[in-house]
């Protein structure tokens, strides 16, 4: 087993603080944020990065996670999104595109997550996919007059867009690709995921 580093322990603190409020972030992205903070402190205090790490204790890292929670408040971390108001109409075809994009994003995330944390990733994506499925299934009876469009909670769409966007970043920045996807398909996978995430974000903002 690889030796755990200072960064590994701080990533644990960061993602656990987010998870306590129902939000999940991939460990690579969490590591990038913490490393960026270390560099910022080192520059500001004119010290080495090794010295700067000493200033980033657990409480500081938890504060970073709490600020992120504030920034994504529109996703309503910790809330039951199935009970949230459904105010954004998603065309049925786009529902299918989004579900497919989430499935692809899950594969990318799973390929880049340590085995010990893989279960959390699967659970996180499964909850969003389940939400899409339940809402779509219930729409036939509740929206019989407009079967081509389904109402979704904006928070669920924002969360789905972030998950897909995170996977696009991994694919674009030399993250591991899922089994069966050749290296030559990397740029196309990243571009497709980015397009789907941006489209979902735009529709949610307009709604």
C-alpha positions in Angstrom: 0.0 0.0 0.0 1.4 3.4 -0.9 2.5 5.6 2.0 0.0 8.2 2.9 1.1 11.8 2.6 0.2 15.1 4.3 -2.0 15.9 1.3 -3.8 12.6 1.6 -4.8 13.3 5.2 -6.0 16.8 4.3 -8.0 15.5 1.4 -9.7 13.2 3.8 -10.7 16.1 6.0 -11.9 18.2 3.1 -14.1 15.5 1.4 -15.5 14.3 4.8 -16.6 17.8 5.7 -18.4 18.1 2.4 -19.9 14.7 2.7 -21.4 15.6 6.1 -23.6 18.1 4.2 -24.4 15.7 1.3 -21.9 17.0 -1.2 -19.2 14.9 -2.9 -16.1 16.1 -4.6 -13.5 13.9 -6.3 -10.2 13.6 -4.4 -8.1 14.9 -7.3 -10.0 18.1 -7.4 -9.9 18.4 -3.6 -6.1 17.9 -3.7 -5.8 20.6 -6.4 -7.7 23.1 -4.2 -5.6 22.3 -1.1 -2.4 22.5 -3.1 -3.4 25.8 -4.5 -4.1 27.2 -1.0 -0.6 26.0 0.1 1.0 27.9 -2.8 -1.0 31.0 -2.1 0.0 30.9 1.6 3.7 30.3 0.6 3.6 33.3 -1.8 1.8 35.6 0.7 4.1 34.8 3.6 7.3 34.4 1.5 8.0 30.9 2.8 8.5 27.5 1.2 5.5 25.3 0.4 6.7 22.8 3.1 6.5 25.6 5.7 3.2 26.8 4.4 1.7 23.4 4.9 2.2 23.8 8.6 -0.3 26.7 8.6 -3.0 24.5 7.0 -4.4 22.5 9.9 -7.6 20.6 10.0 -9.8 23.5 10.9 -8.4 25.6 8.0 -9.2 22.8 5.6 -12.7 22.4 7.1 -13.2 26.1 6.6 -12.2 25.8 2.9 -14.8 23.0 2.6 -17.5 25.1 4.3 -16.8 28.0 1.9 -17.3 25.6 -1.0 -20.6 24.6 0.5 -21.7 28.2 0.6 -20.6 28.7 -3.1 -22.8 25.7 -4.2 -25.7 26.6 -2.0 -27.9 26.4 -5.1 -27.5 22.7 -5.0 -29.1 22.6 -1.5 -26.5 20.3 0.0 -28.0 17.9 2.5 -31.6 18.6 1.4 -34.0 16.0 0.1 -34.1 17.1 -3.5 -37.1 14.9 -4.3 -39.1 17.2 -2.1 -37.7 20.4 -3.6 -39.8 22.6 -5.9 -39.6 21.5 -9.5 -39.5 24.6 -11.6 -37.2 23.9 -14.6 -38.6 22.1 -17.6 -36.2 19.6 -19.2 -37.1 18.2 -22.7 -37.5 14.5 -22.5 -34.6 14.0 -25.0 -32.3 16.0 -22.8 -33.3 13.9 -19.8 -31.9 10.9 -21.7 -28.7 12.8 -22.6 -28.2 13.8 -19.0 -28.7 10.3 -17.7 -26.2 9.0 -20.3 -23.7 11.8 -19.4 -24.0 10.9 -15.7 -23.3 7.3 -16.4 -20.2 8.2 -18.4 -19.1 10.6 -15.7 -19.5 7.9 -13.1 -17.2 5.6 -15.1 -14.5 8.4 -15.3 -14.8 9.2 -11.6 -14.6 5.5 -10.7 -11.4 5.1 -12.8 -9.7 7.9 -10.8 -10.9 7.1 -7.3 -9.0 5.1 -4.7 -10.7 1.7 -4.0 -11.5 2.8 -0.4 -13.6 5.7 -1.6 -15.2 4.1 -4.6 -18.3 3.2 -2.7 -19.0 6.8 -1.8 -18.6 7.9 -5.5 -21.1 5.2 -6.6 -23.6 6.1 -4.0 -23.4 9.8 -4.8 -24.0 9.3 -8.5 -26.6 6.6 -7.9 -28.6 9.1 -5.8 -28.7 11.6 -8.6 -29.5 9.0 -11.3 -32.3 7.6 -9.0 -33.7 11.2 -8.7 -33.8 11.5 -12.5 -35.5 8.1 -12.8 -38.1 8.7 -10.1 -39.0 12.1 -11.5 -39.2 10.9 -15.0 -41.3 7.9 -14.1 -43.7 10.1 -12.1 -44.0 12.7 -14.9 -46.3 10.5 -17.0 -49.1 10.8 -14.5 -48.4 14.3 -13.2 -47.7 16.0 -16.5 -50.0 14.2 -18.9 -50.7 17.4 -20.8 -47.0 18.0 -21.6 -45.3 14.7 -22.0 -42.4 16.2 -24.0 -41.2 18.3 -21.0 -40.5 17.2 -17.4 -40.2 19.5 -14.4 -37.1 19.1 -12.3 -35.7 20.7 -9.1 -33.0 23.2 -10.2 -30.8 22.0 -7.4 -30.8 18.4 -8.8 -29.8 19.8 -12.3 -27.0 21.9 -10.8 -25.6 19.0 -8.9 -25.8 16.8 -12.0 -24.0 19.4 -14.1 -21.2 19.7 -11.5 -20.7 16.0 -11.5 -20.5 15.8 -15.2 -18.2 18.9 -15.4 -15.9 17.3 -12.9 -15.6 14.2 -15.0 -14.9 16.4 -18.0 -12.0 18.1 -16.2 -10.6 14.7 -15.2 -10.7 13.5 -18.8 -9.2 16.7 -20.2 -6.4 16.8 -17.6 -4.9 13.4 -18.1 -7.0 11.5 -15.6 -7.4 7.8 -16.0 -9.9 6.7 -18.6 -12.4 4.0 -18.0 -11.6 0.5 -19.3 -12.4 0.1 -22.9 -12.0 3.8 -23.8 -8.8 4.3 -25.9 -6.5 7.3 -25.4 -7.4 8.6 -28.8 -11.0 9.2 -27.6 -9.9 11.3 -24.6 -10.5 14.7 -26.1 -13.9 13.7 -27.6 -15.0 12.3 -24.3 -14.0 15.5 -22.4 -15.6 17.7 -25.0 -18.9 15.7 -24.9 -19.1 15.8 -21.2 -18.3 19.5 -21.1 -21.0 20.2 -23.7 -23.6 18.3 -21.7 -22.6 19.9 -18.4 -22.7 23.4 -19.9 -26.0 22.8 -21.7 -27.6 21.6 -18.4 -26.2 24.6 -16.6 -27.6 27.0 -19.2 -31.1 25.5 -19.1 -31.1 25.6 -15.3 -30.0 29.3 -15.3 -32.7 30.2 -17.9 -35.4 28.4 -16.0 
